[in-house]
Amino acid sequence: METATTQIVPAAIGINQSSKTNQFYEDVVDGLQASPKRLNSKYFYDANGDKLFQDLMNCEEYYPTNCELEIFSEKTAEICKAIIGDGDEFELIELGAGDATKSACLLRYLLEQQVDFTYLPIDISENVIAYLNVTLPVTLPGIRITGLNGEYFEMLEKAATISNRRKVVLFLGSNIGNMTVNEAESFCRQLRNHLSAGDMLLVGFDLKKNPKTILAAYNDKEGITRQFNLNLLERINRELKGDFDVTQFDHYPMYDPETGACKSYLVSLTDQKVKIDNRETIHFIKDEIIYMEISQKFTVAETDQIAINASFKPVNRFFDNKKWFIDVIWVAE
Ligand code: AVJ
């Protein structure tokens, strides 16, 4: 029998734990057997990684969060006016919602204006989704929310089975920067295929700027970015019975101002071998790297080009005061 408590806590929708662990194992082993070795940055976000990312967002050098927060708090009415459009009810879907601090600016305003919408945050972290499902109904009374825990497109398809109302998709925080320009373009094309003409996309891009400013954001003095990267090795130890000695790896961030690619690597400090689940042994030679993450930086022209090539029409641009970051609104054509 259902208790009152289970009824008031909205259920998270997602995929089962053991198939997630198998996928994680396969991706890790494939990546570490590749040349050069690589790990997928989407796996940064377990409970520890979420906490480290929170710390990063609060650290002095990591500017993107503050820039976007400034845009969302200073331009709330304008942004909301654009997404409300003719006033038809809609689903507000957020890809990689995280703690939803930025979207909460919009959610609060939309609720105050009594706009008819449902909030569907999607996140790879089950920790994040459980948190949003429980806290948002308290901080934003009256919100209709269904958290979706999983991969973006799988969860978008789930969202489509929940309703066929107009969709407004939020993709904030330069999450799109975890893709190269080409990957971002095919991602947006795939996203367009999950939408209907007239649906909207609000995307946050981190812009090219002084290379020193960018590199410093991924090389903070406190070493949080370093820990954030090393945490993935620790997560492999915890969840996949790995035996990484994280003291034997160093963090190496780099930024290429020509291409706008900011990349993070871990560097093996010695010849060493690492076992995973007693099934695979991975050999490292001294100075061998693991490619961990790309945080691509864009020009405004590149964002327009991505929109057009993915069959969206760019309709609005919102900058922070320093013009370091941009939130754009695109309409599916
Ligand atoms: C969450 C992907 C936007 O790339 O800037 C922060 C993650 N990595 N510091 C980014 C991150 C290192 C972040 N995104």
Residues whose N, C-alpha, C, O or C-beta is under 5 A from the ligand:
A	BS01	AVJ	G173 S174 N175 N178 A217 I294 S295
